[in-house]
Amino acid sequence: MTILVRTETPDDHDAIRSVNKAAFGVSVEADLVDRLRADGDLLLSLVAEGENGIVGYCGFSRLIIDANDKHANGVSLGPVAVLPREQKHGVGQKMVREGVARLKAMGETLIIVLGEPAYYSRFGFDVAAASAFRTPYDGPYLQALRLSDDAPAGGDVRYAAAFAGL
Ligand SMILES: CC(C)(COP(=O)(O)OP(=O)(O)OC[C@H]1O[C@@H](n2cnc3c(N)ncnc32)[C@H](O)[C@@H]1OP(=O)(O)O)[C@@H](O)C(=O)NCCC(=O)NCCS
């Protein structure tokens, strides 16, 4: 199947909910995306579209990193979701790679993700690179990807308000 990764449009909102609910089996991530969007906190919102419609979703939201009385921008990756019947065919990787490339082109310097290192390490995400950041999700699943040498090296990470509802 040919897959196109593109920015979401308002016509995609229902399909994005369906993809997230089908992939995760609960409504938590679908609700999170709706709240992030309503709050204006979705920095980049990508869908993967096949011949029969939307099969994948990948969202990125703004993070603020506080260090030494200064505030720097970062980006949170997630949720990433692919319809169960379409999983393991490269859709997730295509969305993440497109998102990372676009964020780099936008001048973003740091992306943080909470997820399986076995999956996210293929994109360059690294547990060690996240060790100097303090988040509500610290632990072995927190990983960071530095997109430039002037990326923040550490600090206290503030997620978008929607994450507090999780
Ligand atoms: C995780 C997910 C987005 C990956 O998308 P996908 O299109 O199925 O994955 P891809 O085809 O791009 O990549 C397949 C590879 O990822 C690996 N993989 C998939 N899910 C994984 C997981 N949870 N942990 C570790 N590896 C995983 C596969 O084993 C495969 O590895 P290989 O390339 O070494 O064979 C998708 O499986 C999904 O929607 N899962 C349910 C929701 C979820 O857990 N999302 C991630 C948390 S935000």
The ligand as an SDF file (V2000), in Angstrom:
LIG
                    3D

 48 50  0  0  0  0  0  0  0  0999 V2000
    4.2390    1.3490   18.0080 C   0  0  0  0  0  0  0  0  0  0  0  0
    3.6120    1.5730   16.6320 C   0  0  0  0  0  0  0  0  0  0  0  0
    3.2520    3.0280   16.4520 C   0  0  0  0  0  0  0  0  0  0  0  0
    4.6780    1.1830   15.5910 C   0  0  0  0  0  0  0  0  0  0  0  0
    4.1610    1.4210   14.2900 O   0  0  0  0  0  0  0  0  0  0  0  0
    4.3030    0.2990   13.1710 P   0  0  0  0  0  0  0  0  0  0  0  0
    3.8950    0.9030   11.8790 O   0  0  0  0  0  0  0  0  0  0  0  0
    3.5930   -0.9230   13.6230 O   0  0  0  0  0  0  0  0  0  0  0  0
    5.8690    0.0010   13.2170 O   0  0  0  0  0  0  0  0  0  0  0  0
    6.9040   -0.0180   12.0150 P   0  0  0  0  0  0  0  0  0  0  0  0
    6.3770   -0.9080   10.9380 O   0  0  0  0  0  0  0  0  0  0  0  0
    7.2840    1.3430   11.6690 O   0  0  0  0  0  0  0  0  0  0  0  0
    8.1450   -0.6910   12.7250 O   0  0  0  0  0  0  0  0  0  0  0  0
    8.1180   -2.0670   12.9890 C   0  0  0  0  0  0  0  0  0  0  0  0
    9.2060   -2.3830   13.9770 C   0  0  0  0  0  0  0  0  0  0  0  0
    8.8570   -1.7860   15.2280 O   0  0  0  0  0  0  0  0  0  0  0  0
    8.8640   -2.7750   16.2150 C   0  0  0  0  0  0  0  0  0  0  0  0
    7.8770   -2.4140   17.2350 N   0  0  0  0  0  0  0  0  0  0  0  0
    6.5890   -2.1010   17.0530 C   0  0  0  0  0  0  0  0  0  0  0  0
    6.0050   -1.8300   18.2320 N   0  0  0  0  0  0  0  0  0  0  0  0
    6.9660   -1.9570   19.1640 C   0  0  0  0  0  0  0  0  0  0  0  0
    6.9930   -1.8130   20.5750 C   0  0  0  0  0  0  0  0  0  0  0  0
    5.9070   -1.4750   21.2860 N   0  0  0  0  0  0  0  0  0  0  0  0
    8.1630   -2.0380   21.2130 N   0  0  0  0  0  0  0  0  0  0  0  0
    9.2780   -2.3740   20.5290 C   0  0  0  0  0  0  0  0  0  0  0  0
    9.3160   -2.5290   19.1930 N   0  0  0  0  0  0  0  0  0  0  0  0
    8.1620   -2.3320   18.5260 C   0  0  0  0  0  0  0  0  0  0  0  0
    8.5120   -4.0440   15.4880 C   0  0  0  0  0  0  0  0  0  0  0  0
    8.9130   -5.1860   16.2120 O   0  0  0  0  0  0  0  0  0  0  0  0
    9.3420   -3.8610   14.2220 C   0  0  0  0  0  0  0  0  0  0  0  0
   10.6930   -4.1210   14.4900 O   0  0  0  0  0  0  0  0  0  0  0  0
   11.7390   -4.5500   13.3140 P   0  0  0  0  0  0  0  0  0  0  0  0
   11.8170   -3.3910   12.3560 O   0  0  0  0  0  0  0  0  0  0  0  0
   13.0140   -4.7640   14.0570 O   0  0  0  0  0  0  0  0  0  0  0  0
   11.1380   -5.7620   12.6920 O   0  0  0  0  0  0  0  0  0  0  0  0
    2.3650    0.6770   16.4010 C   0  0  0  0  0  0  0  0  0  0  0  0
    2.7320   -0.6590   16.5440 O   0  0  0  0  0  0  0  0  0  0  0  0
    1.2030    0.9980   17.3450 C   0  0  0  0  0  0  0  0  0  0  0  0
    0.3260    1.7860   17.0130 O   0  0  0  0  0  0  0  0  0  0  0  0
    1.1870    0.3570   18.5350 N   0  0  0  0  0  0  0  0  0  0  0  0
    0.1110    0.5800   19.4970 C   0  0  0  0  0  0  0  0  0  0  0  0
    0.1890    1.9580   20.0980 C   0  0  0  0  0  0  0  0  0  0  0  0
    1.5330    2.2290   20.7630 C   0  0  0  0  0  0  0  0  0  0  0  0
    2.0020    1.4520   21.5860 O   0  0  0  0  0  0  0  0  0  0  0  0
    2.1600    3.3790   20.4040 N   0  0  0  0  0  0  0  0  0  0  0  0
    3.4820    3.7540   20.8660 C   0  0  0  0  0  0  0  0  0  0  0  0
    3.4560    4.4530   22.1530 C   0  0  0  0  0  0  0  0  0  0  0  0
    3.1570    6.2040   21.9970 S   0  0  0  0  0  0  0  0  0  0  0  0
  1  2  1  0
  2  3  1  0
  2  4  1  0
  2 36  1  0
  4  5  1  0
  5  6  1  0
  6  7  2  0
  6  8  1  0
  6  9  1  0
  9 10  1  0
 10 11  2  0
 10 12  1  0
 10 13  1  0
 13 14  1  0
 14 15  1  0
 15 16  1  0
 15 30  1  0
 16 17  1  0
 17 18  1  0
 17 28  1  0
 18 19  1  0
 18 27  1  0
 19 20  2  0
 20 21  1  0
 21 22  1  0
 21 27  2  0
 22 23  1  0
 22 24  2  0
 24 25  1  0
 25 26  2  0
 26 27  1  0
 28 29  1  0
 28 30  1  0
 30 31  1  0
 31 32  1  0
 32 33  2  0
 32 34  1  0
 32 35  1  0
 36 37  1  0
 36 38  1  0
 38 39  2  0
 38 40  1  0
 40 41  1  0
 41 42  1  0
 42 43  1  0
 43 44  2  0
 43 45  1  0
 45 46  1  0
 46 47  1  0
 47 48  1  0
M  END
$$$$
